Amino acid sequence: MSTGFSSGSEAHPHPLSPLSEHEFRKARDIVNGLYGADSTLFFRAISLNEPRKTELVPYLEAEHAGVALAELTERRPPREALVEYDVITAAAPLLHEYTRAVVDVETARVVSRKRAKSTSKPYFTPGEFALFQDACVESPLFKDAMDEFVLPEGFSVTIDPWPYGGFDGNEKGEDTPRYMQGLVFARDSSRNNPDSNHYAFPIPIIPVMDWATKEIIRVDRLATGGAGDGLEPASRGDHPRQLFQNSKHAEYVPELLDQPLRQDLKPLNIVQPEGASFTAHPDGLIEWQKWRFRLTFTPREGAVLHDVRYDHRPILYRLSYSELTVPYGDPRPPFHRKHAFDFGDGGVGRAANNLELGCDCLGAIHYLDSHLAAADGSPAPARSVVCLHEQDGGILWKHTNFRTSRAVVARNRELVVQFIVTLANYEYVFAYKFDLAAGITIETRATGVLSVVAIDEGKTSPYGNVVAPGVLAQNHQHIFAVRIDPAVDSYAEGDTRVVVEESVPQKMDPGTNPFGNYYRIERNPVERATWLDAEPRRNRTIKLESATKTNPISGRNVGYKLVSPATQTMLADENSVNSRRAPFAHHSFWVTGYRDGELWAAGELTNQSREDVGGVGDMVRRGDWFSEDGAPPPPAPGNEGGGGGDHQPDAARRSGPVLWSVFGLTHNPRVEDWPVMPVEIHQMHLRPADFFTSNPALDVPSTRNDTSVLVQCCGDKSAQQDPLSHLQGTGSDIDAKEAGANVEGGNGKGEGNDAKLGRRLSRALTDLLKLKGKE
C-alpha cells in the first residue's frame, strides 16, 4: 500500500502537514513573480516552513485537549513554504545567487527573502551532479590526463561526482568558485551489463570542475604507492602505462557472480493475516498502539518525526537526523578533500531510494510518497521514500516461576519507520523503531561499496587496506548527529531539563562503605549550553526530565534516558580544515538553546566550507542558559547595552534545551567488506526512566504463536524435565507461621500438631527428590 502525503483537509490542513501539490506550485509562482524577464530561477527545494514553536505549541495543546475544529482553525499558525533557489541574470550568467525565501501560501505574502554570501556555496542537487561527467568528456585537460593510461579492450570510463571538500591551498582568496571533483573508474563493458562493478577498476586521477563555467580547471594526479613511498604521486612517464593487468572483477549482482547462489535457504515469510496494527493518515499522522506522532519528509533530512506522544503524554517535540560527515584518513593530497557532509552537501532526502515491496521492508507495508522540486519549481514525485511496517523484536519481557514451572512471556513488536539513501558508493538505512514498552530506538545501518583508490600491485598502505589486486580501501569515519528536541510531559519551554547521571565508585569506609561494594549516583542538571563526552567508566547517562513533575512511586522526576554506546569521535587534528568544518564530530553530546530553524549540527551551508558557521559550536558559544542557576552574572554598570531580548534572536537568553547525540563508525576496511559490505549497525535508545508507575508493557498479551512448528532434532527429550532437578528451588511456599512470622489477625507464632505434621512431610518429600536427582 502506498499513499502520498496530503494536507488531509485542503481547506484546513494541519500545521505539520506537508505541502499539497497546489501549495507547492503556488509557492513557486509567488517567488517567480518577484523577478523580471532578465532573471532565470533555478529551484533547489520547496518544502513546508515549519511553524514557530511559540505558535505551534498552543495549537498542539488545543488539539490534544479535544478543541473543536472550528476553534482549532482560528489558532492555526500561518501556512508557509520555504523556497530555495538560485537567481541567474542575463548580465551575470555565471553568477548564481543562492536565495532562501519564506512565503505565506494562503496570503501570497513574502515573509522573508535572504541571499547567501558569495563565500557560501549551496548544496548540489542530483541534476547538478549528473552534469559532471559530460564536462569531463568535453575537457581537453581530462583527455590529456587519461592519455597517461592504457585500458583493456572493452572497458569504458565512469565518474563518481563528489563535493569538493574543504580548502586545500589551491584556491585563491576567500571568494573561491564553486567546485566539484570526481573519482574516476573503468567498467568492463564487454560484460554487457550496466551493473558490472566499476569500483574494481580505479583510475588514479581526480578532475576538478568550476561549476559556474562547467569547465574542468585541473586534473589532480594521485599517489598510488605503498608504505614508505611518500605523499606525492610518481612522475608521469614518457609512455602510457597499462592499467588493470592483474585486476579482478568484483561483482555483486547475482547474474555476474562467479559462484552459485545458495540453494538451501528456505522461505521465511512475514504474514499478518488480519493486516497491520498501525494507522497512517493522509496528513502524516501515524497511530500505533499507544503511540501517536506526525511524520514528514524533507529534502535534506529525509523522514522527520514531530509531536511524539505515548498514551496521550508528550515525549518529543521533534526528532531527526541532522548531519553525517565522512572524513577520509589518507594524508596524500588531494585525498584530504574526500570529506563529505551528506546532509548539507546534497541532502539525504534527495538521495532516498524508491523502496520495493518484499525487499527493503517485509510484511504488511505502508509506503509514503513525497515531492521534490524540479529545476523549474514544479513538484517532482518521490515515490515510496519511507516505509512503515511492524516486525517481531524478540522477547519483550519474560519470567518463569521455578516453583510452579509456569512461564509468562510477551513478544516485543516494533513499528519501524525506515528510509534508505544511496550516496554514490554508500548506502545508509535510517530507522526509527517504536516498541510496546514506550521505547524508541534510532537505528543506523551502513552498507554499500567501499570508496576505493588505486594502489601499485604488490604494495600495502598504512592509509587503508588492499581489498583486491590494485584496489585500496582507505580508512575513514562516518560521524552522525541526531537532533532531539524534548517535550517531556509538557511542551512549555522551561518544563524539560537535561540531567547528566553518573555511577561513581566509592572508597571503602568503616562507617559508610565497610565492604567496598557501594557506589553513588551523582546527578547534575545541565544549566548552560555545552558539550559532553561519553564516559563508560562512570556509566554517564543523559536524561531528559520534567523539571516540575515527579513520579508518585519513586519521587524522582519523570523522564526518559538516552542510551547511546560510546563511539570514537573525529580523529582529524583539531587545527585541520576537516575539524574546523565539523566541530560537532569531536564530542559525544551537545546541549544547546532552542531557536526556530536551528537544525544543522555543522551549520546550514557545509559545501566547500572552511569552518563551521551556525552549527552547534556557534550555538554553544552564544551562551544560552536553561535555568536561573545557569544565568550569567549581570553586566557591570555602564555595560548594559547589547544585552539579550526577543528583538535580538542571536543574543544569549534563557531557553529550552535541545540535545544533539553524536556517534561514529570508524571504518578501517576489511577484505570481507568487498565488493559490497555487510551492514554495520549502530543503535541508540530513548527509554522511559520513572515516566510510568510500572512496566508500561504489562498489558501486552502473552499469546502463543500457533503458526510456529517444531523442527525435530537430537531425539525427543526435553532439556529440563523438572525445575527441581536443576536445584532452582524447594517446591511450594512455606506457611507464614511455620516460617516464624507473625500473622495479622492470628494468635502469635504458635503452631498446632497438624502444621508440625505437614512440615515433616514436606521435608521428607524434599529429601526424596534430592535422592532421586543423584541417581
Phi, psi and omega in degrees: 000134180222131176224151175272159172295141170220170182280001182077283174249113182300327182284324184225069180293150175296146182302336180259003177294136176300159180298138172285167177301321178298315180294322179301309181293324180295320178298318177299315183295323178299316181290318178303325182290351180278349188235154181270186184291341181277001181241141174244137180253132173250109185277135180256316182201145171224123183207170178298131169272107188301140180300151173298143185300322181296337178266329183279322184302313178301326178294313180299318180297320178291320179300313183284342175276357177083024179295143182299151183303320181299318179288325177299320181301323179293332182267358186293132178295164177303145180266107188237153176240141173262123182242122178247131186200163173253142174256125180238120183255156178295329181288331181222072187294341180270353181261117177255115181265104180288127187227144175239122179238142172248126182234145175273114186281352177267320181259352183065020180274139174275111184284319180201156175210123185225128178262135181287155175296153181294339178281348179263132184251126179290163179295168176262140174268161177304324178295323178292318177302322186294339183278348188295316184296322178298321179296323179294317182299325182273000187266125173297325178298317180294316181296323177294320178296320179290338180293348178287345191238153172244122180260151177300154178297138179091000179266144175241170184251137176224150188230131174265114177287143180227150166301155188287336184087205184264183180299136179229011176099343178279341183277147180252121176076181183279321187270071181275157177297167175276116185254162169220144177237168182214147173261131190254137180222170173239153178229142179280094182288345179294347178281352176055039179217114182295347179267005174300137192285110180281342183293347178285352186227071180285140176253130193277062172217156174228109175282148180237130184243137167279115187293327182294315182272346185061033180244142173284120185266338175193165175230117180276127174277146188249142173291137180236011182284181180245205182301130177084001183269000178087179187265341187264153177289155176293154180297149179289134182280173180281341183232149178301144180252144184283131176255152168067030181297323180242017180289158181238144173296148180226078187268153176229342177288140191303321187287348181252359180295147176264020176218150181288152174287153179298140181250354186255013178268108186275157185300143173231105186260139174260111187238130174236088188299336179258009179089181182283156180265359180256162177235126177250119181268155183299336183267013177094359177284129179241132178232132179206123184051239181261005179274148175209126179204169177246137184246126173235173182220124181243154181298332183268319188262342190076222183288133179231139180252137179233152170049058183278123184228150174230124179052045175073012180244130180289145178235311182229141173277320181203142179222128183201157164282138184252317183202157173218118176245141184232090176272137177263148189258020179268115186280356183285124180300140005258028185293341175296341177279355172282081184212096185260151167243098193290335176277317185276329183278335182216320181099122183284335176297324179289337182258012184292138177290152166274103190290150185242137180297132177084359180240297183279328178223140183244151177102213177272109193249141168242125178257147176242134177261163177214190176227140171242159184276128168285170183300331179270005178089002178281153181284117177264126183297137171242099190275137171050053182271344177226140175238146175240132177200164177258148175215156177282128182253023181083201183283131177274311173202154181201147168210139175248123174281104187294343179284328182249353182067014179270129176250136172241125184222138175240136179274146180267110173266143181238142169263123185251127171249112193227142168219154185231137181235147173246121180239087184060256185273334187262151167243145173232135178250113181253131183217138169254124183242123179257136180243178185276355178252026174070025177256155176235129174251131177253107189248135179235130176236136176247132177211199182100206186247138178299146171278119190236160175225173182278148173220143179301138184298137178088356181257159173239168186219142172285355185263004180174196183233137176282116184256350177196161180305122178077010184235119179250121173267115188282147174294143182197174177231150169243116184239119187253154171230128176249131182261125182239113179255102189278155173213069189283102178064011179190145175269349186296143189301319185267006187270349178245137178230161176254130182235136174261121182245133181227147176255116193243126178293153182238144177292151175296139181211129183302329184268331186241337183209065189295333183253358174079011184264356184278139168229151185254143175264122179252134182234131181224111175297143175276113186268333183226159177303136186194178169241160180220150175248150176296148178215085183300330183294339178249008182050046182300122185235135177262126180244141173253112190234155167287134178278351188236341186247139179240157178284129183293342180270305186272337186080359180273161178295135177293146182183187174231149176245147177263122177252105183228113182302143179293133177228167183287138176272182186300136183265345180298146180304141184297340179267359181283159174300322180303316181289320181295333178282337188221061178298335179303332187282359182263358180219154186282328183218147172229140175238119184232163177280142183292137167219140175301133175084355178273094188239355194243118184297329181251016182091166185288314187252095182264338185298121177062024180288158176250343176201163179288126175235114178086008178273194186295332177299314177294323180297321178290317180297336178300325171091030177296155176229161191243352178207170180298329180293336181265000182294142178290160178294151180297151180295154178294151178308133181093350180246026184289337183295154177078016179286185183283190182138158183297336180283351176235083188295339180270354179282154179296143178200169173284135183206176175278151183278146169240132181256132175245120179256125185247133177215158184221157171243106174279116190249097171262102197300150174251159172298328180292348175279359186246140003272349173222136192269138169299154188296139164262133189239134171232138177231137166238152188231140168252116185235141179297139178228097184064027177278330182243173179263359175191181175304118183288355182254017178297335183271006177286126183299140174267077189258130177285136177276109187281352178270352177289143182232159182270129173259115184292137178199140165062038180085194187235022184267141176282147179291336184219101181287323189210129178305327183293333180291342176260014176055040179271354180177181185242017176106216189286172181294161177260137175302137185302318180293321179297327179284353177098006183273151169286142181245127181301128180083000181267191182247051176082203188266356185296155178226148180273181181295324181297320181294319180297320179296318180296323181293320180295320178296321179297317179295320181298318180295320179297315180298322180296318180293323179294320177297320180297324181291336181276345183290000000 
